């Protein structure tokens, strides 16, 4: 079922071999990037404006339902091949990086040379929901307008957005599912001291964490993307814990017998433009691997060898500061807030104590200097930071 061979498929593989994938397509990314959508916040109107640029001769855009606040949920269909891929992004409204990558992939199909496009579209049929949670995306919240996490609504289907996704899953009957998310900047690749820039998961299919053939396929495809990414971000690819939860959409679809892959766009830069490019490249690598069948060379052992993520990063780590007479480490995390249509990063104290096992995206050795936050040497966790002083000198805490 999952290795589909057609004449068109072989032709597509030959094209991908003729065009050196890494140097000729990934390195042309700036040509495909849709530059009118950038940063962390994507207004719903920006997405619909982009969809209007897609050729109606290539793409079919339909409304598959409406959000709680009555915003249309758009499905983009393209291709007429036998391999069917369903992908959805921004079911968590404040996770926009993979939406940008999906936009770039759609733009790639829209403008790529006709010879390559025809081979892709004759091998694959795609169904993408670029923004499953338009209300949460508009408010920049994880949940939908009813304050429900759509990724915990797979069995109850209590929300209109969840019903729309499952209706597409049932009618489209995909061979592969791509569950596209963002992850916070707190994640490290195991204990390596490296930030998790991209992470994956082949969700469990049952509570026993067994590995039926379709879940193994998801694991093998992740291994293929990992090999590709290691050339670009060595040591910065992780996986997530696979504890089974049938209420999670990925677990539900995996349990339904369809290879399902969770994508998590992580931290390299705060605007997530670099990660956006990596997810775009991963999508192309996924197609190449499915078409060639080269993913079958990878084993479950290879998948298990990818380190699991741990929460061992803070945005700013001030080491060995004199906190009211006691040497302590201070960890600061940026909390994201939507203000006047853009995301503002509010530095907030999250840890005070021994953070010797942690890393910071920015690290400062206080060299035992006295620290004061908001003018006080006596501060607690969860304090929003307006200013930091080390021995009466101001310390910049702005991003960049």
C-alpha positions, 0 to 999 in steps of 0.5 A: 500500500505504501510503496506505490510504483508508477511510470510517472513516479519513476520519471519523477525520481529521474528528474530529482536525480538529474536536478541535484536536490541539495544544490539545485532546489534547496539552494534556490530557496530564495526563489521559492520563498513567499516574501510577503509573509514573514515573522512569527505572526501571520494574519488570516488575511495574509494567508488568503491573499497568498492563496489568491496568487495560486494558479487556478489551473494547478490548485483547487481551493475549497472551504471545508468548514468554518471556525468558531468565529466563522472564518473559512478553513481552506483546503488546497488540493493539487496534483493527480498522482496515486500517492496521496499526502495530507498535511495540516499546519497551525492547529495551534494558532501560535505555531506559524513557522510550518505554515510559512514553509507550507506557503513556500512549498505551494509557491514552489509548485506554483512557479517551478519549471514546468517540467519538474512540476509536471513530474511531481504532480503526476506522481502525487496528489496533495491536500494541505490545510495551511491554517487549521485554526484561523481564530487561534492564529488571529489571536496568536493563541495555542487554542481555538476560540473556545479555548480548546486544544485541537490536538487533544480533540481527535476522539471527541471532535467537539470543535468545528476545526477538528471536524473539518480535518477529520472529514478531509482525512476520511474523504481523501484517504491519504497514504501519508499524513503530515502534522505540522507544528512549532516547538518552543525555544526551551528544547535541547537535543538530549543532553548535547547542549545543542538547541533542537532546531527541527524535531520529529515524531512517528506517533505511537499507534497503540498503548503498547508502542508497537511498530506496525509496518505503517509506523515503521514507514513514518520512522524510516522517512524521518530518518531520511529527513534527519540525514538530509538535515544533519548536513545543514544543522549537525546535531540539532535534530531531535525526536519527541516522546511517543507516549500514546494518547488517542486524543492526539490527532497524530496518534489517532491517524497513526492508529488508523493505519496511516503513516503519520509524521509530526514536524516540529519547527524549533529554534535557530532564530526568533523570527523562525525564518531559518527554520522555515527554510529547513522545514521546506527542505524537509518536505522536498526530501520527504517527496524524494525519499518516498519516490525513490524508496530509499527510506526503506534502507533505514531501521527502527534502530536508526530512528531510536538513535535520534536523541529525544528532546529535553527541556534544557534551554533558556533564552538568556542564562546569566551565570554566577550572579550575586543574587542578594548576597548568594551566587545563583544562576538566573534563567530568562525566557521570552514570553510571546504576546501579540501587541498591535498586530506583531509578536512582542517578546517579553523577557520573564524570569523562569529560574533562579538557582543552580542551572549548571545543567542548562544552556542559554541561547545567550549566555552571560557570565556575571562574574559574581557581580550583583544583579538587580532586576527592575531595580531590586536585588530581591526578585522572584521567578515569573517576574517580567523583566524591564531592566537588568543591572550588573554592578550598576551597569545596564544589561541589554536583554533585547532580541538581536 
